[in-house]
Amino acid sequence: MIRDWLIEAGRVLSVVPGVEFGRITEGPAPLVRRLRSEGRGRRQRTPVERSRLQRVIRCIDACLPDRGNCYRRSLLEVALDRGAAEEPFFMGLSAGGGAKSGHAWLGSSANLDRRYDAIIAI
């Protein structure tokens, strides 16, 4: 169990720099396209393995300087899992901007708890 978590953490940590660089230098559509290409080369996890990947991503993401970012979490999952790479990628935006005015998620987790003025599908 711990061994599996540590292996998954190593995988996540290995792609964080590329995802972060992409967040700074690329727009969402080209970045998602590139990370999907990477993710399609990975194996598809079972539901239990995918859930573990999501937990590891959340844990590592929370330790980064900005204390976590839904966009980064979704990008990491796309880059690391074939199933995630095949899902729609959504970005919801609320008018007015500011803190908590946007959200990113994958199609399998489309449990929106709020409405957005615009939803972009990639």
N, C-alpha and C positions, 0 to 999 in steps of 0.2 A: 504494500500500500504506500508506504513512505517512498520506497524506491520508484514506484510509478509516478508519484507526485514530483520527485526530484528530476526524473528524466523529462517529464513534461515541462517543468520549470526551465530546464536547460534549453529546450526547444523554443520556448517563448522568449527567453532572454536573448537567444541567438538572432531573432528577427526584430526585436525592439528597435535597434539602431536604424535599420532600413525603413521601418514604418515611420519612425520619428523624422528621419530625413525627408521622406516622402510627404509627410504632413506639412513640412515647411516649404518644400520646393515644387510640389505638384498640386494640381487641382484634384477634386474628389474623383471625377470620372477616370482620368488616366491612372490615378493611383489605385483605385479599386480594380481597374482592368489589369494592371501589372500584378497586383497581389493575388487576384483570381488565377492568373497564369501560374504563379508560384503554388497556390493552394491546390490547383488541379493536379499538380505533380506529387502531392502528398497522398497518404492513404486516407480512406474514409473511416472515421471512427465509429464505434458502436455508440448508442445513446449514452451508456455509462461513461465511456471514454470521452465523449464530447462534453458531457457535464463536468468531468474532471478538468478538461482543458479550459472550460469557461471559468471554473473556480480558480485555477492557477492564473489565468489571465487577469481576473479581478484582483487577486492578491498582489501580483506584481505591479499592476497598473496603480493600485492604491499607494504603492511605495515610491512612485515617481514624483518628481518635484511638484507637479500640479495636483497631486493627490487623486488622480483618476480622471478619465475622459472616455465617454461612451464611444466617440468616434474612433479613438485608438483601440479600444477593446474590440470593436466590430472589425476593424482592419486586421488586427492580430489574428482573430478567429478565421477570417477569410484566407489569410496567408498560411495558416497551419492545418486546415482541414478541408479535404476535398468536398465534403457535403456543404460546408459553409461557403466554399468558393462558388457553388452552383446556385446559391440562394439570392433572391433580390436583396439589394442593399438600399436602405431607406435613410433619408435625412429629413427630419421635420424642423420647420423654422417658424417661430412666432414673430409677428410684427413688433417693431419697437426695439428688438435686440436686447442686450443686457445679459446678466447672469441667468443661466437656466432657460434661455430662450430658444434652445435647439436641442435636438437629440438625434442620435444615429442608432440604427438597429438592423438586424438581419430578419429576413422573412419568417424564420422559424420562431422568432420571439416577438411577434407582432402584437404584443399585449400593451397597447398604448393606454396610459393612464391620464392622458390629457390631449386636447385637440391642438393642432398646429394650423397656422394660416397657410402654409405651403408644405407639401410633402414631395420630395424629389426621390425618384426611384432610379437607381443605377444598375 
